[in-house]
Amino acid sequence: MNLRELDYLVAVADHQHFGRAADACHVSQPTLSTQLKKLERELGVQLVERNARGVMLTDAGVQVVERARIVQRETDNIRDIARRTKDPASGRIRLGLFPTLGPYLLPHVVPELRRRYPRLELLLVEEKTEVVLHQLRDGALDVAVLARPVDDDHLHEEVLFEEDFILAVPTGHHLARVPPPAPLDVLSGETVLLLEDGHCLRAQALSVCELAGADERRGFRATSLETLRQMVAAGVGVTLLPNMAVQPPVASSDDITLIPFAEPVPRRQIAMYWRRTSALGDFLPSFAEVFRELPPNLVRTLNSAA
């Protein structure tokens, strides 16, 4: 058994077609088929079911592919270790973020990462928090930027910054006349537009609503911050937006009035996480430092980790 045979098997699993899998692996279809049959003979089990309707994995094939993907990731990690030994700021980092942060944080961070680490390959994954955590624990990601808290003793936590929440109301709404900064209790009795289940921002906003005596707008749950923004602009209701989501390069809207809160300002705390066993552990603290150096109008920087 060798790595190339496992690569061929994973390609067949991904493409469900011998020809497309061969093209993806840059080999001829007979070569790929021959190598897979060789692997099956060596293991003594059938991995791929070949029939007129296409290609399917057997039960054994599904289990072998699952482990082959792990082997591929670990092989990539070995190559990264070798590259990083020669140059600590080269190689590849797979970074996961959640959707209510990634689009607003990355424009401020990626240019500096490219300037500081020009040989670093940055691969970005944007998913809901639970998906990012699963991929981080499974080794599909190297590092994640998430909202605190994350309860996992196997992950190292590097606290980065705090981000204020901003009240967003339609320009003609009665709350638009409240002079800033507004006390949290201006939301008392109001109904607030929120995101759908699965977004960590939903839970954070619900906590703010509970403190303020507000309630969720029934019958509506947005799939994204941009949907929330459009609903506010359309006069449907009010919502809470993280500060970065209302700063350039995000365009402002004449139909939305943004009102900062008075102290104690509702905030979310953002941290970077990686596996304590990560081969990148020596490099990632300096990588995280770039995220701490955001302009002060975006975040409140924290000088010490929790």
C-alpha positions in Angstrom: 0.0 0.0 0.0 1.3 3.5 -0.8 0.0 7.1 -0.6 -0.6 7.3 -4.3 -3.1 4.4 -4.2 -4.9 6.0 -1.3 -5.1 9.3 -3.3 -6.6 7.4 -6.2 -9.3 5.8 -3.9 -10.2 9.2 -2.3 -10.4 10.8 -5.8 -12.9 8.0 -6.9 -14.9 8.7 -3.7 -15.0 12.4 -4.4 -15.8 12.2 -8.1 -17.9 8.9 -8.3 -16.4 8.4 -11.7 -13.1 6.7 -12.8 -12.5 9.1 -15.7 -12.9 12.3 -13.7 -10.9 10.8 -10.8 -8.1 10.0 -13.2 -8.1 13.5 -14.6 -8.0 15.0 -11.1 -5.0 12.8 -10.3 -3.3 13.5 -13.7 -3.1 9.9 -14.7 -4.8 7.7 -17.3 -8.0 5.9 -16.3 -6.4 2.4 -16.9 -3.5 3.4 -14.5 -5.9 4.5 -11.8 -8.1 1.4 -12.2 -5.0 -0.9 -12.1 -3.7 0.7 -9.0 -7.0 0.4 -7.2 -7.3 -3.3 -8.1 -3.7 -3.7 -6.7 -4.8 -2.1 -3.5 -7.9 -4.3 -3.2 -5.7 -7.4 -3.8 -3.3 -6.3 -1.1 -6.1 -5.7 1.4 -8.1 -8.7 0.4 -11.4 -6.8 0.2 -13.4 -5.1 -2.5 -13.3 -1.3 -2.1 -15.1 -0.1 -5.2 -18.3 -1.5 -6.8 -18.1 -1.2 -10.5 -21.4 -1.4 -12.5 -23.1 0.1 -15.5 -24.7 2.9 -13.4 -21.4 4.2 -12.1 -19.0 3.8 -9.2 -19.9 3.2 -5.6 -17.8 2.5 -2.6 -18.4 -0.7 -0.6 -18.8 -0.5 3.1 -15.1 -1.4 3.5 -14.3 1.3 0.9 -16.2 3.9 2.8 -14.2 3.1 6.0 -10.9 3.0 4.2 -11.6 6.4 2.5 -12.4 7.9 5.8 -9.0 6.9 7.2 -7.2 7.7 3.9 -8.4 11.3 4.3 -6.7 11.4 7.7 -3.5 10.0 6.2 -3.7 12.7 3.5 -4.0 15.5 6.1 -1.2 14.1 8.2 0.9 13.8 5.0 0.3 17.4 4.3 1.2 18.2 7.9 4.5 16.4 7.5 5.3 18.4 4.4 4.3 21.6 6.3 6.7 20.7 9.1 9.5 20.2 6.6 8.8 23.5 4.9 8.5 25.3 8.2 11.8 23.9 9.4 13.4 25.8 6.5 11.2 28.8 6.9 8.9 29.2 9.9 6.6 31.7 8.0 6.1 29.5 4.9 3.9 26.5 4.4 0.1 26.5 4.6 -2.4 27.4 7.3 -6.1 26.4 7.1 -8.1 29.0 9.0 -11.8 28.7 10.0 -14.1 31.5 10.9 -17.8 31.9 11.4 -20.0 33.9 8.9 -20.8 36.9 11.2 -17.1 37.6 11.6 -15.2 36.4 8.5 -16.4 38.8 5.8 -15.8 41.8 8.1 -12.6 40.8 9.8 -10.6 39.4 6.8 -10.3 42.7 4.8 -8.5 44.2 7.7 -6.3 41.2 8.4 -5.4 39.5 5.2 -3.3 42.3 3.6 -1.1 42.5 6.7 -0.7 38.7 6.8 0.4 38.8 3.2 2.8 41.6 3.9 4.3 40.0 7.0 4.3 36.4 5.7 4.6 36.6 1.9 5.4 32.8 1.6 2.5 31.7 3.7 -0.4 30.0 1.9 -3.7 31.0 3.7 -6.7 28.7 3.1 -10.0 30.1 4.5 -13.1 28.2 5.5 -16.3 30.0 6.6 -18.8 27.9 8.5 -21.0 28.0 11.5 -19.1 27.6 14.8 -19.9 24.0 15.4 -18.7 23.0 12.0 -15.5 25.0 12.4 -14.9 23.3 15.8 -15.5 19.8 14.4 -13.0 20.5 11.5 -10.5 21.9 13.9 -10.7 18.9 16.2 -10.6 16.5 13.3 -7.5 18.1 11.8 -9.2 19.5 8.7 -8.3 23.0 10.0 -5.2 24.3 11.7 -6.6 27.3 13.5 -10.0 28.9 14.1 -11.2 32.4 15.1 -14.3 32.0 17.2 -16.4 33.8 19.8 -15.7 32.9 23.3 -16.3 30.8 25.3 -15.2 27.5 23.7 -15.0 24.7 26.3 -12.4 22.2 25.1 -9.3 21.3 27.1 -7.6 20.0 24.0 -7.6 23.4 22.3 -5.3 26.3 23.1 -7.0 29.6 23.4 -5.5 33.0 22.5 -7.8 35.8 23.3 -7.7 38.5 20.6 -10.1 41.4 21.1 -13.6 42.5 22.1 -16.1 43.8 19.6 -19.0 46.1 20.6 -22.6 45.6 19.5 -24.3 48.5 17.7 -28.1 49.1 17.6 -29.4 49.4 14.0 -32.8 50.9 13.5 -34.8 52.2 10.5 -34.1 55.9 10.0 -37.8 56.7 10.6 -38.0 54.5 13.8 -38.7 56.2 17.1 -35.4 54.8 18.5 -33.5 56.8 15.8 -34.2 59.9 17.8 -32.4 58.5 20.9 -29.2 60.5 21.4 -26.1 58.3 21.4 -24.7 56.6 23.3 -28.0 54.9 24.2 -28.6 53.0 27.5 -29.3 49.3 27.0 -32.8 49.7 28.4 -33.9 51.6 25.3 -34.6 48.2 24.0 -37.1 47.4 26.8 -40.3 46.2 25.3 -38.9 46.2 21.7 -38.9 43.2 19.4 -35.5 42.5 17.8 -34.7 40.8 14.5 -32.3 37.9 15.0 -30.4 35.3 13.0 -31.5 31.7 12.6 -30.4 28.9 14.9 -26.8 27.7 14.6 -25.2 31.2 14.5 -23.3 32.1 17.7 -24.4 35.7 17.2 -28.0 34.7 17.8 -27.2 33.4 21.3 -25.2 36.5 22.0 -28.0 38.8 20.8 -30.6 36.8 22.8 -28.5 37.4 25.9 -28.5 41.1 25.3 -32.2 41.1 24.7 -32.8 39.3 28.0 -30.7 41.9 29.8 -32.5 44.8 28.1 -36.0 43.4 28.5 -36.5 43.0 24.7 -37.9 40.0 22.8 -37.2 38.3 19.5 -39.3 39.3 16.5 -41.5 36.2 16.0 -41.9 34.6 12.5 -38.6 35.8 11.1 -35.0 34.5 11.4 -32.4 35.8 9.1 -29.8 33.6 7.4 -27.0 36.3 7.4 -26.1 39.7 8.8 -26.7 41.2 5.3 -30.3 39.9 5.4 -30.7 41.6 8.9 -29.3 44.8 7.5 -31.7 44.8 4.5 -34.7 44.1 6.8 -33.8 47.0 9.0 -33.4 49.2 5.9 -36.8 48.1 4.7 -38.3 49.3 8.0 -39.2 45.8 9.3 -37.6 46.2 12.7 -34.4 46.8 14.7 -31.4 44.6 15.3 -28.0 44.3 16.9 -24.9 44.3 14.6 -21.3 43.7 15.5 -19.2 46.9 15.1 -17.0 45.5 12.3 -20.1 44.9 10.2 -20.9 48.6 10.1 -17.4 49.9 9.4 -15.7 50.5 6.0 -15.3 48.7 3.6 -19.0 47.9 4.4 -21.2 50.5 2.7 -23.4 52.7 4.9 -27.1 53.1 4.3 -29.2 56.3 4.6 -32.1 54.0 5.6 -30.4 52.8 8.7 -29.5 54.7 11.8 -26.6 53.2 13.9 -26.6 53.9 17.6 -23.7 53.0 19.9 -24.6 51.8 23.4 -23.5 53.5 26.6 -21.5 51.6 29.2 -21.8 48.8 30.0 -21.6 48.2 26.3 -22.8 44.7 25.1 -19.8 43.0 23.5 -18.6 39.7 22.1 -15.1 38.5 22.8 -13.1 36.9 20.0 -10.3 34.3 20.4 -8.1 32.1 18.3 -8.0 28.4 18.9 -5.7 25.6 17.8 -5.0 22.1 19.0 -2.5 21.9 21.8 -0.7 19.1 19.8 -0.5 21.2 16.6 2.8 21.2 14.8 2.3 24.9 14.2 2.1 25.7 17.9 5.4 27.7 17.9 4.3 29.9 15.0 0.6 30.5 15.7 1.1 33.0 18.6 2.9 35.4 16.2 0.2 34.7 13.6 -2.5 35.6 16.2 -0.7 38.9 17.0 -1.7 40.2 13.5 -5.4 39.9 14.6 -4.7 41.8 17.8 -3.3 44.8 15.9 -6.6 45.9 14.3 -7.4 49.6 14.3 -8.9 50.8 17.6 -12.2 51.9 15.9 -12.9 48.3 15.1 -12.2 46.5 18.3 -11.1 46.8 21.9 -7.8 45.1 22.1 -7.0 42.8 25.1 -3.5 42.8 26.4 -3.7 39.5 28.2 -5.2 36.1 27.4 -7.8 34.5 29.6 
